[in-house]
C-alpha cells in the first residue's frame, strides 16, 4: 500500500534546478577532461616521445576540434582553443629563440 501511495505522487516535483546542476557538472567534466587530454598529448609528444613541440601542438588542435565538434561545444570552447594555439605557438617560437641566444 505504501508503494501505491508513493507511486501516485511520482513525477510531481520540479527538478529544473537539479537538471541545471547536472548539466553544469557534465559541462565542467567535458571541459576539464578535454583540456587534460590536450595537455597530456602536447607534453607527451613534445618531451616524452621527442617528436617536437609542433607535433604536440597538432595533437592539441586535433583533440580540441574533435571535442568541439562531437560535443557541439559553444563559442567559448573555440575561443579557448584559439587562445591556446596562439599562446602555445608563440611560446614554441620565443622559447627556442631565447635558448639559442643563451647557448
Phi and psi in radians as a Rosetta constraint file:
Dihedral C 1 N 2 CA 2 C 2 CIRCULARHARMONIC -1.109 0.35
Dihedral N 2 CA 2 C 2 N 3 CIRCULARHARMONIC -0.602 0.35
Dihedral C 2 N 3 CA 3 C 3 CIRCULARHARMONIC -1.210 0.35
Dihedral N 3 CA 3 C 3 N 4 CIRCULARHARMONIC -0.665 0.35
Dihedral C 3 N 4 CA 4 C 4 CIRCULARHARMONIC -1.109 0.35
Dihedral N 4 CA 4 C 4 N 5 CIRCULARHARMONIC -0.736 0.35
Dihedral C 4 N 5 CA 5 C 5 CIRCULARHARMONIC -1.176 0.35
Dihedral N 5 CA 5 C 5 N 6 CIRCULARHARMONIC -0.694 0.35
Dihedral C 5 N 6 CA 6 C 6 CIRCULARHARMONIC -1.221 0.35
Dihedral N 6 CA 6 C 6 N 7 CIRCULARHARMONIC -0.660 0.35
Dihedral C 6 N 7 CA 7 C 7 CIRCULARHARMONIC -1.147 0.35
Dihedral N 7 CA 7 C 7 N 8 CIRCULARHARMONIC -0.524 0.35
Dihedral C 7 N 8 CA 8 C 8 CIRCULARHARMONIC -1.262 0.35
Dihedral N 8 CA 8 C 8 N 9 CIRCULARHARMONIC -0.428 0.35
Dihedral C 8 N 9 CA 9 C 9 CIRCULARHARMONIC -1.612 0.35
Dihedral N 9 CA 9 C 9 N 10 CIRCULARHARMONIC -0.008 0.35
Dihedral C 9 N 10 CA 10 C 10 CIRCULARHARMONIC -1.147 0.35
Dihedral N 10 CA 10 C 10 N 11 CIRCULARHARMONIC 2.363 0.35
Dihedral C 10 N 11 CA 11 C 11 CIRCULARHARMONIC 1.519 0.35
Dihedral N 11 CA 11 C 11 N 12 CIRCULARHARMONIC 0.116 0.35
Dihedral C 11 N 12 CA 12 C 12 CIRCULARHARMONIC -1.586 0.35
Dihedral N 12 CA 12 C 12 N 13 CIRCULARHARMONIC -0.128 0.35
Dihedral C 12 N 13 CA 13 C 13 CIRCULARHARMONIC -1.567 0.35
Dihedral N 13 CA 13 C 13 N 14 CIRCULARHARMONIC 2.463 0.35
Dihedral C 13 N 14 CA 14 C 14 CIRCULARHARMONIC -1.354 0.35
Dihedral N 14 CA 14 C 14 N 15 CIRCULARHARMONIC 2.054 0.35
Dihedral C 14 N 15 CA 15 C 15 CIRCULARHARMONIC -1.987 0.35
Dihedral N 15 CA 15 C 15 N 16 CIRCULARHARMONIC 0.389 0.35
Dihedral C 15 N 16 CA 16 C 16 CIRCULARHARMONIC -1.098 0.35
Dihedral N 16 CA 16 C 16 N 17 CIRCULARHARMONIC -0.636 0.35
Dihedral C 16 N 17 CA 17 C 17 CIRCULARHARMONIC -1.154 0.35
Dihedral N 17 CA 17 C 17 N 18 CIRCULARHARMONIC -0.708 0.35
Dihedral C 17 N 18 CA 18 C 18 CIRCULARHARMONIC -1.156 0.35
Dihedral N 18 CA 18 C 18 N 19 CIRCULARHARMONIC -0.693 0.35
Dihedral C 18 N 19 CA 19 C 19 CIRCULARHARMONIC -1.095 0.35
Dihedral N 19 CA 19 C 19 N 20 CIRCULARHARMONIC -0.763 0.35
Dihedral C 19 N 20 CA 20 C 20 CIRCULARHARMONIC -1.125 0.35
Dihedral N 20 CA 20 C 20 N 21 CIRCULARHARMONIC -0.711 0.35
Dihedral C 20 N 21 CA 21 C 21 CIRCULARHARMONIC -1.117 0.35
Dihedral N 21 CA 21 C 21 N 22 CIRCULARHARMONIC -0.792 0.35
Dihedral C 21 N 22 CA 22 C 22 CIRCULARHARMONIC -1.168 0.35
Dihedral N 22 CA 22 C 22 N 23 CIRCULARHARMONIC -0.651 0.35
Dihedral C 22 N 23 CA 23 C 23 CIRCULARHARMONIC -1.093 0.35
Dihedral N 23 CA 23 C 23 N 24 CIRCULARHARMONIC -0.747 0.35
Dihedral C 23 N 24 CA 24 C 24 CIRCULARHARMONIC -1.114 0.35
Dihedral N 24 CA 24 C 24 N 25 CIRCULARHARMONIC -0.681 0.35
Dihedral C 24 N 25 CA 25 C 25 CIRCULARHARMONIC -1.097 0.35
Dihedral N 25 CA 25 C 25 N 26 CIRCULARHARMONIC -0.782 0.35
Dihedral C 25 N 26 CA 26 C 26 CIRCULARHARMONIC -1.128 0.35
Dihedral N 26 CA 26 C 26 N 27 CIRCULARHARMONIC -0.703 0.35
Dihedral C 26 N 27 CA 27 C 27 CIRCULARHARMONIC -1.094 0.35
Dihedral N 27 CA 27 C 27 N 28 CIRCULARHARMONIC -0.800 0.35
Dihedral C 27 N 28 CA 28 C 28 CIRCULARHARMONIC -1.102 0.35
Dihedral N 28 CA 28 C 28 N 29 CIRCULARHARMONIC -0.658 0.35
Dihedral C 28 N 29 CA 29 C 29 CIRCULARHARMONIC -1.147 0.35
Dihedral N 29 CA 29 C 29 N 30 CIRCULARHARMONIC -0.745 0.35
Dihedral C 29 N 30 CA 30 C 30 CIRCULARHARMONIC -1.126 0.35
Dihedral N 30 CA 30 C 30 N 31 CIRCULARHARMONIC -0.827 0.35
Dihedral C 30 N 31 CA 31 C 31 CIRCULARHARMONIC -1.034 0.35
Dihedral N 31 CA 31 C 31 N 32 CIRCULARHARMONIC -0.865 0.35
Dihedral C 31 N 32 CA 32 C 32 CIRCULARHARMONIC -1.104 0.35
Dihedral N 32 CA 32 C 32 N 33 CIRCULARHARMONIC -0.797 0.35
Dihedral C 32 N 33 CA 33 C 33 CIRCULARHARMONIC -1.096 0.35
Dihedral N 33 CA 33 C 33 N 34 CIRCULARHARMONIC -0.739 0.35
Dihedral C 33 N 34 CA 34 C 34 CIRCULARHARMONIC -1.151 0.35
Dihedral N 34 CA 34 C 34 N 35 CIRCULARHARMONIC -0.750 0.35
Dihedral C 34 N 35 CA 35 C 35 CIRCULARHARMONIC -1.163 0.35
Dihedral N 35 CA 35 C 35 N 36 CIRCULARHARMONIC -0.641 0.35
Dihedral C 35 N 36 CA 36 C 36 CIRCULARHARMONIC -1.147 0.35
Dihedral N 36 CA 36 C 36 N 37 CIRCULARHARMONIC -0.764 0.35
Dihedral C 36 N 37 CA 37 C 37 CIRCULARHARMONIC -1.069 0.35
Dihedral N 37 CA 37 C 37 N 38 CIRCULARHARMONIC -0.708 0.35
Dihedral C 37 N 38 CA 38 C 38 CIRCULARHARMONIC -1.106 0.35
Dihedral N 38 CA 38 C 38 N 39 CIRCULARHARMONIC -0.796 0.35
Dihedral C 38 N 39 CA 39 C 39 CIRCULARHARMONIC -1.117 0.35
Dihedral N 39 CA 39 C 39 N 40 CIRCULARHARMONIC -0.758 0.35
Dihedral C 39 N 40 CA 40 C 40 CIRCULARHARMONIC -1.105 0.35
Dihedral N 40 CA 40 C 40 N 41 CIRCULARHARMONIC -0.755 0.35
Dihedral C 40 N 41 CA 41 C 41 CIRCULARHARMONIC -1.098 0.35
Dihedral N 41 CA 41 C 41 N 42 CIRCULARHARMONIC -0.804 0.35
Dihedral C 41 N 42 CA 42 C 42 CIRCULARHARMONIC -1.055 0.35
Dihedral N 42 CA 42 C 42 N 43 CIRCULARHARMONIC -0.896 0.35
Dihedral C 42 N 43 CA 43 C 43 CIRCULARHARMONIC -1.219 0.35
Dihedral N 43 CA 43 C 43 N 44 CIRCULARHARMONIC -0.604 0.35
Dihedral C 43 N 44 CA 44 C 44 CIRCULARHARMONIC -1.164 0.35
Dihedral N 44 CA 44 C 44 N 45 CIRCULARHARMONIC -0.828 0.35
Dihedral C 44 N 45 CA 45 C 45 CIRCULARHARMONIC -1.196 0.35
Dihedral N 45 CA 45 C 45 N 46 CIRCULARHARMONIC -0.663 0.35
Dihedral C 45 N 46 CA 46 C 46 CIRCULARHARMONIC -1.310 0.35
Dihedral N 46 CA 46 C 46 N 47 CIRCULARHARMONIC -0.693 0.35
Dihedral C 46 N 47 CA 47 C 47 CIRCULARHARMONIC -1.994 0.35
Dihedral N 47 CA 47 C 47 N 48 CIRCULARHARMONIC -0.811 0.35
Dihedral C 47 N 48 CA 48 C 48 CIRCULARHARMONIC -1.281 0.35
Dihedral N 48 CA 48 C 48 N 49 CIRCULARHARMONIC -0.770 0.35
Dihedral C 48 N 49 CA 49 C 49 CIRCULARHARMONIC -1.549 0.35
Dihedral N 49 CA 49 C 49 N 50 CIRCULARHARMONIC -0.544 0.35
Dihedral C 49 N 50 CA 50 C 50 CIRCULARHARMONIC 1.506 0.35
Dihedral N 50 CA 50 C 50 N 51 CIRCULARHARMONIC 0.368 0.35
Dihedral C 50 N 51 CA 51 C 51 CIRCULARHARMONIC -1.343 0.35
Dihedral N 51 CA 51 C 51 N 52 CIRCULARHARMONIC -0.213 0.35
Dihedral C 51 N 52 CA 52 C 52 CIRCULARHARMONIC 1.828 0.35
Dihedral N 52 CA 52 C 52 N 53 CIRCULARHARMONIC 2.845 0.35
Dihedral C 52 N 53 CA 53 C 53 CIRCULARHARMONIC -1.099 0.35
Dihedral N 53 CA 53 C 53 N 54 CIRCULARHARMONIC -0.693 0.35
Dihedral C 53 N 54 CA 54 C 54 CIRCULARHARMONIC -1.265 0.35
Dihedral N 54 CA 54 C 54 N 55 CIRCULARHARMONIC -0.547 0.35
Dihedral C 54 N 55 CA 55 C 55 CIRCULARHARMONIC -1.160 0.35
Dihedral N 55 CA 55 C 55 N 56 CIRCULARHARMONIC -0.698 0.35
Dihedral C 55 N 56 CA 56 C 56 CIRCULARHARMONIC -1.125 0.35
Dihedral N 56 CA 56 C 56 N 57 CIRCULARHARMONIC -0.687 0.35
Dihedral C 56 N 57 CA 57 C 57 CIRCULARHARMONIC -1.111 0.35
Dihedral N 57 CA 57 C 57 N 58 CIRCULARHARMONIC -0.693 0.35
Dihedral C 57 N 58 CA 58 C 58 CIRCULARHARMONIC -1.081 0.35
Dihedral N 58 CA 58 C 58 N 59 CIRCULARHARMONIC -0.740 0.35
Dihedral C 58 N 59 CA 59 C 59 CIRCULARHARMONIC -1.117 0.35
Dihedral N 59 CA 59 C 59 N 60 CIRCULARHARMONIC -0.711 0.35
Dihedral C 59 N 60 CA 60 C 60 CIRCULARHARMONIC -1.033 0.35
Dihedral N 60 CA 60 C 60 N 61 CIRCULARHARMONIC -0.774 0.35
Dihedral C 60 N 61 CA 61 C 61 CIRCULARHARMONIC -1.176 0.35
Dihedral N 61 CA 61 C 61 N 62 CIRCULARHARMONIC -0.762 0.35
Dihedral C 61 N 62 CA 62 C 62 CIRCULARHARMONIC -1.073 0.35
Dihedral N 62 CA 62 C 62 N 63 CIRCULARHARMONIC -0.792 0.35
Dihedral C 62 N 63 CA 63 C 63 CIRCULARHARMONIC -1.117 0.35
Dihedral N 63 CA 63 C 63 N 64 CIRCULARHARMONIC -0.769 0.35
Dihedral C 63 N 64 CA 64 C 64 CIRCULARHARMONIC -1.089 0.35
Dihedral N 64 CA 64 C 64 N 65 CIRCULARHARMONIC -0.769 0.35
Dihedral C 64 N 65 CA 65 C 65 CIRCULARHARMONIC -1.179 0.35
Dihedral N 65 CA 65 C 65 N 66 CIRCULARHARMONIC -0.733 0.35
Dihedral C 65 N 66 CA 66 C 66 CIRCULARHARMONIC -1.070 0.35
Dihedral N 66 CA 66 C 66 N 67 CIRCULARHARMONIC -0.810 0.35
Dihedral C 66 N 67 CA 67 C 67 CIRCULARHARMONIC -1.102 0.35
Dihedral N 67 CA 67 C 67 N 68 CIRCULARHARMONIC -0.742 0.35
Dihedral C 67 N 68 CA 68 C 68 CIRCULARHARMONIC -1.066 0.35
Dihedral N 68 CA 68 C 68 N 69 CIRCULARHARMONIC -0.709 0.35
Dihedral C 68 N 69 CA 69 C 69 CIRCULARHARMONIC -1.348 0.35
Dihedral N 69 CA 69 C 69 N 70 CIRCULARHARMONIC -0.770 0.35
Dihedral C 69 N 70 CA 70 C 70 CIRCULARHARMONIC -1.130 0.35
Dihedral N 70 CA 70 C 70 N 71 CIRCULARHARMONIC -0.761 0.35
Dihedral C 70 N 71 CA 71 C 71 CIRCULARHARMONIC -1.672 0.35
Dihedral N 71 CA 71 C 71 N 72 CIRCULARHARMONIC 0.094 0.35
Dihedral C 71 N 72 CA 72 C 72 CIRCULARHARMONIC 0.873 0.35
Dihedral N 72 CA 72 C 72 N 73 CIRCULARHARMONIC 0.973 0.35
Dihedral C 72 N 73 CA 73 C 73 CIRCULARHARMONIC -1.208 0.35
Dihedral N 73 CA 73 C 73 N 74 CIRCULARHARMONIC 2.649 0.35
Dihedral C 73 N 74 CA 74 C 74 CIRCULARHARMONIC -1.294 0.35
Dihedral N 74 CA 74 C 74 N 75 CIRCULARHARMONIC 3.090 0.35
Dihedral C 74 N 75 CA 75 C 75 CIRCULARHARMONIC -1.029 0.35
Dihedral N 75 CA 75 C 75 N 76 CIRCULARHARMONIC -0.505 0.35
Dihedral C 75 N 76 CA 76 C 76 CIRCULARHARMONIC -1.069 0.35
Dihedral N 76 CA 76 C 76 N 77 CIRCULARHARMONIC -0.639 0.35
Dihedral C 76 N 77 CA 77 C 77 CIRCULARHARMONIC -1.080 0.35
Dihedral N 77 CA 77 C 77 N 78 CIRCULARHARMONIC -0.801 0.35
Dihedral C 77 N 78 CA 78 C 78 CIRCULARHARMONIC -1.173 0.35
Dihedral N 78 CA 78 C 78 N 79 CIRCULARHARMONIC -0.617 0.35
Dihedral C 78 N 79 CA 79 C 79 CIRCULARHARMONIC -1.137 0.35
Dihedral N 79 CA 79 C 79 N 80 CIRCULARHARMONIC -0.714 0.35
Dihedral C 79 N 80 CA 80 C 80 CIRCULARHARMONIC -1.144 0.35
Dihedral N 80 CA 80 C 80 N 81 CIRCULARHARMONIC -0.709 0.35
Dihedral C 80 N 81 CA 81 C 81 CIRCULARHARMONIC -1.098 0.35
Dihedral N 81 CA 81 C 81 N 82 CIRCULARHARMONIC -0.762 0.35
Dihedral C 81 N 82 CA 82 C 82 CIRCULARHARMONIC -1.118 0.35
Dihedral N 82 CA 82 C 82 N 83 CIRCULARHARMONIC -0.740 0.35
Dihedral C 82 N 83 CA 83 C 83 CIRCULARHARMONIC -1.096 0.35
Dihedral N 83 CA 83 C 83 N 84 CIRCULARHARMONIC -0.711 0.35
Dihedral C 83 N 84 CA 84 C 84 CIRCULARHARMONIC -1.042 0.35
Dihedral N 84 CA 84 C 84 N 85 CIRCULARHARMONIC -0.830 0.35
Dihedral C 84 N 85 CA 85 C 85 CIRCULARHARMONIC -1.121 0.35
Dihedral N 85 CA 85 C 85 N 86 CIRCULARHARMONIC -0.753 0.35
Dihedral C 85 N 86 CA 86 C 86 CIRCULARHARMONIC -1.133 0.35
Dihedral N 86 CA 86 C 86 N 87 CIRCULARHARMONIC -0.858 0.35
Dihedral C 86 N 87 CA 87 C 87 CIRCULARHARMONIC -1.189 0.35
Dihedral N 87 CA 87 C 87 N 88 CIRCULARHARMONIC -0.785 0.35
Dihedral C 87 N 88 CA 88 C 88 CIRCULARHARMONIC -1.252 0.35
Dihedral N 88 CA 88 C 88 N 89 CIRCULARHARMONIC -0.560 0.35
Dihedral C 88 N 89 CA 89 C 89 CIRCULARHARMONIC -1.143 0.35
Dihedral N 89 CA 89 C 89 N 90 CIRCULARHARMONIC -0.752 0.35
Dihedral C 89 N 90 CA 90 C 90 CIRCULARHARMONIC -1.092 0.35
Dihedral N 90 CA 90 C 90 N 91 CIRCULARHARMONIC -0.712 0.35
Dihedral C 90 N 91 CA 91 C 91 CIRCULARHARMONIC -1.115 0.35
Dihedral N 91 CA 91 C 91 N 92 CIRCULARHARMONIC -0.615 0.35
Dihedral C 91 N 92 CA 92 C 92 CIRCULARHARMONIC -1.199 0.35
Dihedral N 92 CA 92 C 92 N 93 CIRCULARHARMONIC -0.346 0.35
Dihedral C 92 N 93 CA 93 C 93 CIRCULARHARMONIC -1.652 0.35
Dihedral N 93 CA 93 C 93 N 94 CIRCULARHARMONIC -0.774 0.35
Dihedral C 93 N 94 CA 94 C 94 CIRCULARHARMONIC -1.256 0.35
Dihedral N 94 CA 94 C 94 N 95 CIRCULARHARMONIC -0.797 0.35
Dihedral C 94 N 95 CA 95 C 95 CIRCULARHARMONIC -1.077 0.35
Dihedral N 95 CA 95 C 95 N 96 CIRCULARHARMONIC -0.837 0.35
Dihedral C 95 N 96 CA 96 C 96 CIRCULARHARMONIC -1.114 0.35
Dihedral N 96 CA 96 C 96 N 97 CIRCULARHARMONIC -0.571 0.35
Dihedral C 96 N 97 CA 97 C 97 CIRCULARHARMONIC -1.127 0.35
Dihedral N 97 CA 97 C 97 N 98 CIRCULARHARMONIC -0.756 0.35
Dihedral C 97 N 98 CA 98 C 98 CIRCULARHARMONIC -1.174 0.35
Dihedral N 98 CA 98 C 98 N 99 CIRCULARHARMONIC -0.666 0.35
Dihedral C 98 N 99 CA 99 C 99 CIRCULARHARMONIC -1.129 0.35
Dihedral N 99 CA 99 C 99 N 100 CIRCULARHARMONIC -0.609 0.35
Dihedral C 99 N 100 CA 100 C 100 CIRCULARHARMONIC -1.177 0.35
Dihedral N 100 CA 100 C 100 N 101 CIRCULARHARMONIC -0.566 0.35
Dihedral C 100 N 101 CA 101 C 101 CIRCULARHARMONIC -1.240 0.35
Dihedral N 101 CA 101 C 101 N 102 CIRCULARHARMONIC -0.566 0.35
Dihedral C 101 N 102 CA 102 C 102 CIRCULARHARMONIC -1.479 0.35
Dihedral N 102 CA 102 C 102 N 103 CIRCULARHARMONIC -0.417 0.35
